[in-house]
Amino acid sequence: PCATGFGNGGHSVTTTYTSYRLISQDIGKSLDRISKQPDVARETEYYLSKIGSIKSIDAFMEDSRLYNYALKAHGLEDMAYAKAFIRKVLTEGVTKDDAFANKLSDTRYKELATSLNFAAYGEAATSFDRAQKDVVAQYTRQTLEQEAGSDNTGVRLALYFERMAPTITSGMGIIADDAMSQVFRTTFQLPAEFAGTDIDKQAALVEKAIKMEDLQDPVKVGKLL
């Protein structure tokens, strides 16, 4: 079972599922535990104490701790080095259909530009909950998933799929997300080569296998996982 991509090393599927359920069934307690870890608490305290005073994209990007915190919160910490790319995402915002973030298949950039919407709100962008409490909540969840993944990749994938499922409205939404696509392939025992086939056919198969409306139902998502 581990060869499917769920789990690693000697972990069994049972162990993966049990670990996932232990975290998921009491997600509030799990997140609270993460938020109290010294390194997480320290970075969160800094973020909340500073972000409200940031009035521009330049100021945001010049403070590496704020910048890295926000990118990690949106699952983009691996892109922190691409500052020109991130600046373009933030500068163009999300209001216009042809905005850079809206044209990217990876929705995480749109989410970042929505959280820190300097393009629409200018100096007031960081005063909203979406730029403060919501980013903190996302950071905590990302940290939880990363910690789970350090022990068992399958648990991280399951938690990620659970979190993202309600945002998916089409088969293409799953195919465009590498992690969700991996969960789909594993669930339906599809070979890795499936990812190299025509994407429209992939999306059609997803929609044949999963009712998109079921992704809005936590119970049905739980059964799928």
C-alpha positions in Angstrom: 0.0 0.0 0.0 2.8 2.4 0.7 3.9 2.2 -2.9 0.8 4.2 -3.8 2.3 7.3 -2.3 0.3 7.2 0.9 2.7 6.8 3.8 6.3 6.1 3.8 8.8 3.5 5.0 7.1 0.9 7.2 3.8 2.8 7.7 0.7 0.8 6.9 -2.5 2.2 5.5 -4.2 1.5 8.8 -1.5 3.6 10.6 -2.0 6.4 8.1 -5.7 6.5 8.5 -5.6 6.2 12.2 -3.1 9.0 12.5 -5.2 11.2 10.2 -8.4 10.5 12.1 -6.7 11.3 15.5 -5.8 14.7 14.2 -8.9 15.4 12.2 -11.5 14.3 14.7 -10.4 16.9 17.2 -8.9 19.5 14.8 -9.5 22.3 17.2 -7.3 20.7 19.9 -4.7 19.8 17.3 -4.5 23.4 16.1 -4.4 24.7 19.6 -1.4 22.4 20.4 0.4 23.7 17.3 -0.3 27.4 18.1 1.3 27.0 21.5 4.6 25.6 20.2 7.3 28.2 21.1 8.5 28.9 17.6 4.9 29.1 16.2 3.8 31.4 19.0 6.8 33.6 18.6 6.3 34.1 14.9 2.6 34.6 15.2 3.1 37.2 17.9 5.5 39.1 15.7 3.2 38.9 12.7 0.1 40.2 14.6 2.1 43.0 16.2 3.5 44.2 12.9 1.2 43.5 10.0 -1.4 46.2 10.8 1.3 48.9 10.5 2.3 47.7 7.0 0.9 50.1 4.4 2.5 49.0 1.1 3.8 46.0 -0.8 7.3 47.3 -0.5 7.1 47.5 3.3 5.6 44.0 3.5 8.3 42.4 1.3 11.1 44.2 3.1 10.2 42.6 6.4 11.4 39.0 5.9 9.6 37.6 8.9 6.2 39.0 7.8 6.8 38.0 4.2 7.9 34.4 5.1 5.0 34.0 7.6 2.4 35.0 5.1 3.8 32.8 2.3 4.0 29.8 4.6 0.4 30.5 5.6 -0.6 30.1 2.0 1.6 27.1 1.3 4.0 29.1 -0.7 7.1 29.1 1.4 9.0 27.3 -1.3 8.4 30.3 -3.5 9.7 32.9 -1.1 12.8 33.4 -3.2 10.8 34.5 -6.2 10.2 38.0 -5.0 9.5 39.5 -8.5 6.9 36.9 -9.1 5.2 37.4 -5.7 5.3 41.2 -6.2 3.5 40.8 -9.5 0.8 38.7 -7.8 0.3 41.3 -5.1 0.5 44.3 -7.4 -2.2 43.2 -9.8 -4.5 41.8 -7.1 -7.6 39.8 -7.9 -10.2 42.2 -9.0 -9.6 42.1 -12.8 -10.2 38.8 -14.6 -6.8 39.2 -16.4 -4.9 39.8 -13.1 -1.8 37.7 -12.9 -3.0 35.7 -9.9 -6.3 34.9 -11.7 -4.5 33.5 -14.7 -2.4 31.1 -12.6 -3.8 27.5 -12.3 -2.4 27.3 -8.7 -5.1 29.1 -6.6 -2.7 29.7 -3.7 -1.5 32.9 -5.4 -5.0 34.2 -5.7 -5.6 33.4 -2.0 -2.4 35.3 -1.1 -3.5 38.3 -3.1 -6.9 38.2 -1.5 -5.5 38.0 2.0 -3.1 41.0 1.4 -5.2 42.9 -1.1 -3.0 46.0 -1.5 -4.3 46.4 -5.1 -7.9 47.0 -3.9 -7.5 48.5 -0.5 -4.1 50.2 -0.5 -2.8 51.2 2.9 -5.9 49.7 4.6 -5.2 46.2 3.2 -3.6 44.9 6.4 -6.4 46.2 8.7 -8.8 43.4 7.8 -9.2 40.1 9.6 -8.3 38.3 6.3 -4.8 39.8 6.6 -4.5 39.2 10.3 -6.5 36.4 12.1 -7.2 34.5 8.9 -3.6 34.4 7.9 -2.7 33.2 11.4 -5.2 30.4 11.2 -3.8 29.4 7.9 -0.3 29.4 9.2 -1.2 27.2 12.1 -3.0 24.8 9.8 0.0 24.7 7.4 2.3 24.0 10.3 0.0 21.2 11.6 0.0 19.5 8.1 3.8 19.8 7.8 4.4 18.3 11.2 2.0 15.4 10.4 3.9 15.0 7.1 7.2 14.7 8.7 6.0 11.4 10.3 3.7 10.2 7.4 3.3 11.8 4.0 -0.1 10.2 3.7 -1.5 12.0 6.7 -0.4 15.4 5.4 -2.0 14.6 2.0 -5.3 13.6 3.7 -5.4 16.7 5.9 -4.6 18.9 2.9 -7.4 17.2 0.8 -9.8 17.6 3.7 -9.0 21.3 3.9 -9.1 22.1 0.2 -12.1 19.9 -0.8 -14.8 22.5 -0.2 -13.0 24.9 -2.6 -13.1 22.5 -5.5 -15.9 22.8 -8.1 -14.6 20.8 -11.0 -12.4 17.9 -11.9 -9.8 20.3 -13.3 -9.5 21.8 -9.8 -8.2 18.5 -8.5 -6.0 17.8 -11.5 -4.4 21.3 -11.2 -3.3 20.6 -7.6 -0.5 18.1 -7.4 -1.3 17.0 -3.9 -5.0 16.6 -4.5 -4.3 14.8 -7.8 -2.0 12.4 -5.9 -4.8 11.7 -3.4 -7.2 11.0 -6.3 -4.8 8.7 -8.0 -4.1 6.8 -4.8 -7.8 6.5 -3.9 -8.8 5.1 -7.3 -5.5 3.0 -7.7 -4.4 4.9 -10.8 -0.7 4.6 -11.9 1.6 7.6 -11.7 1.6 7.7 -15.5 -2.0 8.8 -15.4 -0.7 12.3 -14.5 0.9 12.4 -18.0 -2.3 11.8 -19.9 -4.5 14.5 -21.5 -5.6 16.8 -18.7 -9.2 17.2 -20.1 -9.6 13.4 -20.0 -8.1 13.4 -16.5 -10.6 16.0 -15.3 -13.5 14.1 -16.9 -12.5 10.9 -15.1 -12.3 12.8 -11.8 -15.9 14.1 -12.3 -17.0 10.6 -13.2 -15.5 9.1 -10.1 -16.4 11.9 -7.6 -19.5 14.0 -7.5 -18.3 17.5 -7.1 -21.1 18.4 -4.7 -19.9 15.6 -2.4 -16.7 17.6 -1.7 -18.9 20.2 0.2 -20.0 17.4 2.6 -17.4 16.7 5.3 -18.9 13.3 6.0 -18.5 12.2 2.4 -15.0 13.7 2.2 -14.2 11.7 5.3 -15.5 8.5 3.7 -13.5 9.2 0.5 -10.3 9.6 2.5 
